[in-house]
Amino acid sequence: MTNTDPAALFREMLGEWEKMANTVGGGFARSDEFARAMHGATAAQLNSQEAVGAMMTRALAAANMPSRAEIEDLSARLARIEAQLARIEERLGGSPPRADRPKPKRTRKPPSEKTG
């Protein structure tokens, strides 16, 4: 290293550190121990998610509130009803579209009050 540029020295050191980290990390990631640890962590996460879901369902049932699955079911049923109503309206000729109200102007001043 004959270069006296501190930034070049830092880049070179960083490059060497990255090579070393990739070598060590790559070897570790290919090991059986790493695969077993990752499998165990994934299984633990899935088990905890299931336990929290079951606990929330029981808590909502105790509070006499619908669960997420029940809300999703109601939403799907409502969507089917709305689609059926739209088909019925279309067959009957439908109602004319409602005229849109004019939107207020977007200014910093409040609307002037008309007196008279």
PyMOL commands that set and color helices and strands:
alter all, ss='L'
color gray80, all
select helices_A, chain A and resi 6-29+32-62+68-91
alter helices_A, ss='H'
color red, helices_A
deselect
rebuild
show_as cartoon
